[in-house]
Amino acid sequence: MRCREWVSTRRLVGVLALALVTALAVAGIAGCAGRGAKPGTGGAGSGMVVPADAPVRPERGYFLGVLPMPAAGQDPGEAYRQAARHASVLSVED
C-alpha cells in the first residue's frame, strides 16, 4: 500500500468513527428526551421525592439518615438498632 492510499484510508476510518460516535450521541440524547415523570409525581427526572407514607418533620427541621457500619465484632442488627435511636431514616430495616 502506498503512503497516499494509507493516509486516505486512515482519514476515511476517522471520519466513519466520528460519524458513528455522533450518531450514538444523538440517539442517546433523543432517547432520553421526554422521559421522566410529570412534575410533582416524584418519578425519575422530576427532582422531587414523594414518600410512600406521610412522615412528620422532626423538630430539628430535617430528616437525618445514616448508613449503619457495624464495629469490629458488633452484630449488624445491633448496629442498625443503635443507628435507629439517633436517625430519622435508615438505609435498610433490621
N, CA, C and O atoms as a GROMACS GRO file, in nm:
protein
  376
    1MET      N    1   0.086  -0.117   0.000
    1MET     CA    2   0.000   0.000   0.000
    1MET      C    3   0.090   0.123   0.000
    1MET      O    4   0.186   0.133   0.078
    2ARG      N    5   0.059   0.214  -0.086
    2ARG     CA    6   0.139   0.336  -0.093
    2ARG      C    7   0.098   0.432   0.017
    2ARG      O    8  -0.010   0.418   0.077
    3CYS      N    9   0.183   0.527   0.044
    3CYS     CA   10   0.162   0.622   0.153
    3CYS      C   11   0.034   0.701   0.133
    3CYS      O   12  -0.041   0.722   0.229
    4ARG      N   13   0.007   0.744   0.012
    4ARG     CA   14  -0.112   0.825  -0.015
    4ARG      C   15  -0.239   0.745   0.011
    4ARG      O   16  -0.336   0.798   0.065
    5GLU      N   17  -0.241   0.617  -0.027
    5GLU     CA   18  -0.358   0.532  -0.004
    5GLU      C   19  -0.378   0.509   0.147
    5GLU      O   20  -0.490   0.506   0.196
    6TRP      N   21  -0.266   0.492   0.219
    6TRP     CA   22  -0.273   0.468   0.362
    6TRP      C   23  -0.332   0.589   0.434
    6TRP      O   24  -0.417   0.574   0.522
    7VAL      N   25  -0.289   0.708   0.395
    7VAL     CA   26  -0.341   0.831   0.457
    7VAL      C   27  -0.488   0.846   0.424
    7VAL      O   28  -0.566   0.885   0.511
    8SER      N   29  -0.529   0.816   0.302
    8SER     CA   30  -0.668   0.827   0.262
    8SER      C   31  -0.755   0.727   0.341
    8SER      O   32  -0.864   0.762   0.386
    9THR      N   33  -0.706   0.604   0.357
    9THR     CA   34  -0.780   0.503   0.432
    9THR      C   35  -0.792   0.543   0.578
    9THR      O   36  -0.897   0.527   0.640
   10ARG      N   37  -0.684   0.596   0.633
   10ARG     CA   38  -0.685   0.638   0.772
   10ARG      C   39  -0.784   0.752   0.795
   10ARG      O   40  -0.854   0.755   0.896
   11ARG      N   41  -0.789   0.844   0.703
   11ARG     CA   42  -0.882   0.956   0.713
   11ARG      C   43  -1.026   0.906   0.705
   11ARG      O   44  -1.113   0.953   0.779
   12LEU      N   45  -1.052   0.811   0.615
   12LEU     CA   46  -1.187   0.756   0.599
   12LEU      C   47  -1.231   0.686   0.728
   12LEU      O   48  -1.345   0.703   0.772
   13VAL      N   49  -1.142   0.608   0.789
   13VAL     CA   50  -1.174   0.540   0.914
   13VAL      C   51  -1.204   0.643   1.023
   13VAL      O   52  -1.297   0.624   1.102
   14GLY      N   53  -1.128   0.750   1.029
   14GLY     CA   54  -1.152   0.855   1.128
   14GLY      C   55  -1.286   0.922   1.110
   14GLY      O   56  -1.357   0.947   1.207
   15VAL      N   57  -1.321   0.952   0.987
   15VAL     CA   58  -1.450   1.015   0.957
   15VAL      C   59  -1.565   0.922   0.992
   15VAL      O   60  -1.665   0.965   1.049
   16LEU      N   61  -1.551   0.793   0.958
   16LEU     CA   62  -1.656   0.696   0.991
   16LEU      C   63  -1.671   0.680   1.143
   16LEU      O   64  -1.782   0.668   1.194
   17ALA      N   65  -1.560   0.678   1.215
   17ALA     CA   66  -1.566   0.667   1.361
   17ALA      C   67  -1.635   0.789   1.421
   17ALA      O   68  -1.718   0.775   1.511
   18LEU      N   69  -1.602   0.907   1.372
   18LEU     CA   70  -1.665   1.030   1.421
   18LEU      C   71  -1.815   1.029   1.392
   18LEU      O   72  -1.895   1.070   1.475
   19ALA      N   73  -1.852   0.982   1.273
   19ALA     CA   74  -1.994   0.975   1.237
   19ALA      C   75  -2.068   0.877   1.328
   19ALA      O   76  -2.180   0.905   1.370
   20LEU      N   77  -2.005   0.765   1.360
   20LEU     CA   78  -2.068   0.666   1.447
   20LEU      C   79  -2.087   0.721   1.588
   20LEU      O   80  -2.193   0.705   1.648
   21VAL      N   81  -1.986   0.786   1.642
   21VAL     CA   82  -1.996   0.844   1.776
   21VAL      C   83  -2.103   0.952   1.779
   21VAL      O   84  -2.181   0.959   1.874
   22THR      N   85  -2.109   1.034   1.677
   22THR     CA   86  -2.210   1.140   1.670
   22THR      C   87  -2.350   1.080   1.664
   22THR      O   88  -2.441   1.127   1.732
   23ALA      N   89  -2.368   0.976   1.582
   23ALA     CA   90  -2.499   0.912   1.570
   23ALA      C   91  -2.541   0.849   1.702
   23ALA      O   92  -2.658   0.859   1.740
   24LEU      N   93  -2.448   0.786   1.773
   24LEU     CA   94  -2.482   0.726   1.902
   24LEU      C   95  -2.517   0.834   2.005
   24LEU      O   96  -2.607   0.815   2.086
   25ALA      N   97  -2.445   0.944   2.003
   25ALA     CA   98  -2.474   1.053   2.097
   25ALA      C   99  -2.612   1.112   2.071
   25ALA      O  100  -2.688   1.136   2.165
   26VAL      N  101  -2.644   1.136   1.945
   26VAL     CA  102  -2.776   1.191   1.910
   26VAL      C  103  -2.886   1.093   1.949
   26VAL      O  104  -2.988   1.134   2.002
   27ALA      N  105  -2.865   0.964   1.922
   27ALA     CA  106  -2.966   0.864   1.957
   27ALA      C  107  -2.984   0.857   2.109
   27ALA      O  108  -3.096   0.842   2.157
   28GLY      N  109  -2.875   0.867   2.183
   28GLY     CA  110  -2.884   0.864   2.328
   28GLY      C  111  -2.958   0.982   2.384
   28GLY      O  112  -3.041   0.969   2.474
   29ILE      N  113  -2.929   1.100   2.329
   29ILE     CA  114  -2.997   1.222   2.375
   29ILE      C  115  -3.145   1.216   2.338
   29ILE      O  116  -3.231   1.252   2.418
   30ALA      N  117  -3.174   1.172   2.216
   30ALA     CA  118  -3.313   1.163   2.172
   30ALA      C  119  -3.390   1.060   2.254
   30ALA      O  120  -3.508   1.078   2.282
   31GLY      N  121  -3.323   0.953   2.293
   31GLY     CA  122  -3.388   0.850   2.373
   31GLY      C  123  -3.424   0.898   2.512
   31GLY      O  124  -3.520   0.850   2.572
   32CYS      N  125  -3.347   0.992   2.565
   32CYS     CA  126  -3.373   1.045   2.699
   32CYS      C  127  -3.474   1.158   2.698
   32CYS      O  128  -3.536   1.188   2.800
   33ALA      N  129  -3.492   1.221   2.584
   33ALA     CA  130  -3.585   1.334   2.576
   33ALA      C  131  -3.727   1.282   2.599
   33ALA      O  132  -3.768   1.182   2.541
   34GLY      N  133  -3.799   1.351   2.681
   34GLY     CA  134  -3.938   1.313   2.705
   34GLY      C  135  -3.953   1.209   2.814
   34GLY      O  136  -4.065   1.183   2.858
   35ARG      N  137  -3.844   1.150   2.857
   35ARG     CA  138  -3.855   1.055   2.967
   35ARG      C  139  -3.867   1.133   3.095
   35ARG      O  140  -3.855   1.256   3.094
   36GLY      N  141  -3.892   1.067   3.202
   36GLY     CA  142  -3.908   1.136   3.328
   36GLY      C  143  -4.056   1.152   3.358
   36GLY      O  144  -4.141   1.145   3.268
   37ALA      N  145  -4.084   1.173   3.480
   37ALA     CA  146  -4.223   1.180   3.522
   37ALA      C  147  -4.278   1.320   3.507
   37ALA      O  148  -4.204   1.417   3.485
   38LYS      N  149  -4.407   1.329   3.520
   38LYS     CA  150  -4.471   1.460   3.520
   38LYS      C  151  -4.430   1.534   3.646
   38LYS      O  152  -4.411   1.470   3.750
   39PRO      N  153  -4.418   1.665   3.641
   39PRO     CA  154  -4.380   1.741   3.760
   39PRO      C  155  -4.474   1.713   3.876
   39PRO      O  156  -4.596   1.709   3.860
   40GLY      N  157  -4.416   1.695   3.993
   40GLY     CA  158  -4.495   1.673   4.112
   40GLY      C  159  -4.525   1.528   4.143
   40GLY      O  160  -4.584   1.498   4.247
   41THR      N  161  -4.487   1.436   4.053
   41THR     CA  162  -4.516   1.296   4.079
   41THR      C  163  -4.401   1.226   4.149
   41THR      O  164  -4.419   1.116   4.201
   42GLY      N  165  -4.284   1.287   4.152
   42GLY     CA  166  -4.171   1.228   4.223
   42GLY      C  167  -4.100   1.119   4.147
   42GLY      O  168  -4.018   1.048   4.205
   43GLY      N  169  -4.129   1.102   4.019
   43GLY     CA  170  -4.063   0.999   3.940
   43GLY      C  171  -3.927   1.045   3.891
   43GLY      O  172  -3.880   1.153   3.926
   44ALA      N  173  -3.865   0.962   3.809
   44ALA     CA  174  -3.732   0.992   3.757
   44ALA      C  175  -3.734   1.123   3.679
   44ALA      O  176  -3.821   1.145   3.594
   45GLY      N  177  -3.639   1.208   3.707
   45GLY     CA  178  -3.627   1.333   3.634
   45GLY      C  179  -3.708   1.448   3.690
   45GLY      O  180  -3.694   1.561   3.643
   46SER      N  181  -3.794   1.422   3.789
   46SER     CA  182  -3.878   1.530   3.841
   46SER      C  183  -3.805   1.617   3.942
   46SER      O  184  -3.845   1.731   3.966
   47GLY      N  185  -3.698   1.563   4.002
   47GLY     CA  186  -3.625   1.638   4.103
   47GLY      C  187  -3.695   1.641   4.238
   47GLY      O  188  -3.654   1.715   4.327
   48MET      N  189  -3.798   1.560   4.253
   48MET     CA  190  -3.872   1.560   4.378
   48MET      C  191  -3.899   1.416   4.421
   48MET      O  192  -3.931   1.331   4.338
   49VAL      N  193  -3.885   1.389   4.549
   49VAL     CA  194  -3.912   1.257   4.604
   49VAL      C  195  -4.043   1.263   4.680
   49VAL      O  196  -4.062   1.349   4.766
   50VAL      N  197  -4.133   1.174   4.647
   50VAL     CA  198  -4.262   1.167   4.715
   50VAL      C  199  -4.260   1.043   4.804
   50VAL      O  200  -4.250   0.932   4.752
   51PRO      N  201  -4.269   1.060   4.936
   51PRO     CA  202  -4.264   0.944   5.026
   51PRO      C  203  -4.389   0.857   5.014
   51PRO      O  204  -4.497   0.904   4.978
   52ALA      N  205  -4.372   0.728   5.044
   52ALA     CA  206  -4.484   0.635   5.039
   52ALA      C  207  -4.580   0.658   5.156
   52ALA      O  208  -4.699   0.629   5.144
   53ASP      N  209  -4.530   0.709   5.266
   53ASP     CA  210  -4.614   0.739   5.381
   53ASP      C  211  -4.616   0.890   5.404
   53ASP      O  212  -4.570   0.965   5.318
   54ALA      N  213  -4.667   0.936   5.515
   54ALA     CA  214  -4.673   1.078   5.545
   54ALA      C  215  -4.587   1.107   5.668
   54ALA      O  216  -4.640   1.121   5.778
   55PRO      N  217  -4.456   1.116   5.651
   55PRO     CA  218  -4.370   1.139   5.767
   55PRO      C  219  -4.389   1.278   5.826
   55PRO      O  220  -4.419   1.374   5.755
   56VAL      N  221  -4.372   1.288   5.956
   56VAL     CA  222  -4.381   1.415   6.027
   56VAL      C  223  -4.240   1.471   6.038
   56VAL      O  224  -4.148   1.401   6.081
   57ARG      N  225  -4.222   1.598   5.999
   57ARG     CA  226  -4.089   1.660   6.004
   57ARG      C  227  -4.042   1.672   6.149
   57ARG      O  228  -4.116   1.720   6.235
   58PRO      N  229  -3.918   1.629   6.176
   58PRO     CA  230  -3.865   1.640   6.313
   58PRO      C  231  -3.850   1.785   6.356
   58PRO      O  232  -3.850   1.876   6.272
   59GLU      N  233  -3.838   1.807   6.485
   59GLU     CA  234  -3.823   1.942   6.540
   59GLU      C  235  -3.701   2.014   6.485
   59GLU      O  236  -3.701   2.136   6.469
   60ARG      N  237  -3.594   1.936   6.456
   60ARG     CA  238  -3.471   1.999   6.407
   60ARG      C  239  -3.489   2.055   6.265
   60ARG      O  240  -3.404   2.131   6.217
   61GLY      N  241  -3.599   2.018   6.197
   61GLY     CA  242  -3.629   2.075   6.066
   61GLY      C  243  -3.584   1.993   5.947
   61GLY      O  244  -3.612   2.031   5.833
   62TYR      N  245  -3.516   1.882   5.969
   62TYR     CA  246  -3.470   1.798   5.857
   62TYR      C  247  -3.462   1.653   5.904
   62TYR      O  248  -3.453   1.624   6.024
   63PHE      N  249  -3.467   1.564   5.807
   63PHE     CA  250  -3.454   1.422   5.837
   63PHE      C  251  -3.306   1.385   5.837
   63PHE      O  252  -3.230   1.428   5.751
   64LEU      N  253  -3.266   1.306   5.933
   64LEU     CA  254  -3.128   1.260   5.943
   64LEU      C  255  -3.125   1.114   5.904
   64LEU      O  256  -3.190   1.030   5.966
   65GLY      N  257  -3.049   1.083   5.801
   65GLY     CA  258  -3.034   0.945   5.757
   65GLY      C  259  -2.890   0.900   5.776
   65GLY      O  260  -2.798   0.979   5.758
   66VAL      N  261  -2.872   0.775   5.810
   66VAL     CA  262  -2.738   0.722   5.829
   66VAL      C  263  -2.728   0.584   5.766
   66VAL      O  264  -2.829   0.516   5.744
   67LEU      N  265  -2.607   0.544   5.737
   67LEU     CA  266  -2.579   0.408   5.692
   67LEU      C  267  -2.503   0.340   5.804
   67LEU      O  268  -2.385   0.368   5.824
   68PRO      N  269  -2.567   0.252   5.878
   68PRO     CA  270  -2.501   0.187   5.991
   68PRO      C  271  -2.383   0.101   5.945
   68PRO      O  272  -2.395   0.021   5.852
   69MET      N  273  -2.270   0.119   6.010
   69MET     CA  274  -2.150   0.040   5.982
   69MET      C  275  -2.113  -0.032   6.112
   69MET      O  276  -2.066   0.032   6.206
   70PRO      N  277  -2.134  -0.162   6.118
   70PRO     CA  278  -2.104  -0.234   6.242
   70PRO      C  279  -1.956  -0.222   6.280
   70PRO      O  280  -1.868  -0.226   6.194
   71ALA      N  281  -1.931  -0.206   6.408
   71ALA     CA  282  -1.794  -0.203   6.460
   71ALA      C  283  -1.738  -0.344   6.454
   71ALA      O  284  -1.812  -0.441   6.434
   72ALA      N  285  -1.610  -0.355   6.470
   72ALA     CA  286  -1.545  -0.487   6.469
   72ALA      C  287  -1.608  -0.574   6.576
   72ALA      O  288  -1.606  -0.539   6.694
   73GLY      N  289  -1.663  -0.686   6.536
   73GLY     CA  290  -1.725  -0.780   6.630
   73GLY      C  291  -1.868  -0.747   6.667
   73GLY      O  292  -1.932  -0.823   6.739
   74GLN      N  293  -1.922  -0.634   6.618
   74GLN     CA  294  -2.060  -0.595   6.651
   74GLN      C  295  -2.156  -0.663   6.556
   74GLN      O  296  -2.130  -0.675   6.436
   75ASP      N  297  -2.268  -0.708   6.611
   75ASP     CA  298  -2.373  -0.769   6.531
   75ASP      C  299  -2.436  -0.661   6.442
   75ASP      O  300  -2.469  -0.553   6.491
   76PRO      N  301  -2.455  -0.688   6.310
   76PRO     CA  302  -2.517  -0.587   6.222
   76PRO      C  303  -2.655  -0.542   6.269
   76PRO      O  304  -2.690  -0.425   6.255
   77GLY      N  305  -2.732  -0.633   6.325
   77GLY     CA  306  -2.863  -0.596   6.377
   77GLY      C  307  -2.852  -0.494   6.490
   77GLY      O  308  -2.932  -0.400   6.498
   78GLU      N  309  -2.754  -0.512   6.576
   78GLU     CA  310  -2.732  -0.417   6.684
   78GLU      C  311  -2.688  -0.282   6.630
   78GLU      O  312  -2.727  -0.178   6.683
   79ALA      N  313  -2.606  -0.282   6.524
   79ALA     CA  314  -2.562  -0.156   6.463
   79ALA      C  315  -2.682  -0.079   6.408
   79ALA      O  316  -2.689   0.043   6.420
   80TYR      N  317  -2.778  -0.151   6.346
   80TYR     CA  318  -2.898  -0.085   6.294
   80TYR      C  319  -2.986  -0.034   6.408
   80TYR      O  320  -3.042   0.075   6.398
   81ARG      N  321  -2.998  -0.111   6.514
   81ARG     CA  322  -3.078  -0.064   6.628
   81ARG      C  323  -3.015   0.059   6.692
   81ARG      O  324  -3.085   0.152   6.730
   82GLN      N  325  -2.885   0.059   6.703
   82GLN     CA  326  -2.814   0.174   6.759
   82GLN      C  327  -2.834   0.297   6.670
   82GLN      O  328  -2.859   0.406   6.721
   83ALA      N  329  -2.822   0.281   6.540
   83ALA     CA  330  -2.841   0.393   6.447
   83ALA      C  331  -2.985   0.443   6.450
   83ALA      O  332  -3.009   0.563   6.438
   84ALA      N  333  -3.080   0.351   6.466
   84ALA     CA  334  -3.222   0.390   6.466
   84ALA      C  335  -3.256   0.480   6.584
   84ALA      O  336  -3.350   0.559   6.577
   85ARG      N  337  -3.181   0.469   6.692
   85ARG     CA  338  -3.206   0.555   6.808
   85ARG      C  339  -3.168   0.700   6.780
   85ARG      O  340  -3.214   0.790   6.850
   86HIS      N  341  -3.085   0.724   6.681
   86HIS     CA  342  -3.033   0.859   6.656
   86HIS      C  343  -3.069   0.915   6.518
   86HIS      O  344  -3.041   1.032   6.490
   87ALA      N  345  -3.128   0.836   6.432
   87ALA     CA  346  -3.155   0.880   6.295
   87ALA      C  347  -3.304   0.876   6.265
   87ALA      O  348  -3.380   0.804   6.330
   88SER      N  349  -3.344   0.954   6.166
   88SER     CA  350  -3.484   0.954   6.121
   88SER      C  351  -3.510   0.840   6.024
   88SER      O  352  -3.617   0.780   6.025
   89VAL      N  353  -3.412   0.812   5.939
   89VAL     CA  354  -3.426   0.708   5.837
   89VAL      C  355  -3.301   0.624   5.832
   89VAL      O  356  -3.191   0.672   5.861
   90LEU      N  357  -3.317   0.499   5.795
   90LEU     CA  358  -3.205   0.406   5.777
   90LEU      C  359  -3.210   0.352   5.636
   90LEU      O  360  -3.315   0.353   5.571
   91SER      N  361  -3.097   0.303   5.588
   91SER     CA  362  -3.092   0.252   5.451
   91SER      C  363  -3.172   0.122   5.437
   91SER      O  364  -3.234   0.100   5.333
   92VAL      N  365  -3.170   0.037   5.538
   92VAL     CA  366  -3.240  -0.091   5.535
   92VAL      C  367  -3.294  -0.116   5.676
   92VAL      O  368  -3.226  -0.088   5.775
   93GLU      N  369  -3.414  -0.169   5.682
   93GLU     CA  370  -3.469  -0.200   5.815
   93GLU      C  371  -3.413  -0.331   5.863
   93GLU      O  372  -3.387  -0.422   5.785
   94ASP      N  373  -3.397  -0.340   5.992
   94ASP     CA  374  -3.349  -0.464   6.056
   94ASP      C  375  -3.467  -0.553   6.082
   94ASP      O  376  -3.450  -0.663   6.135
   0.00000   0.00000   0.00000
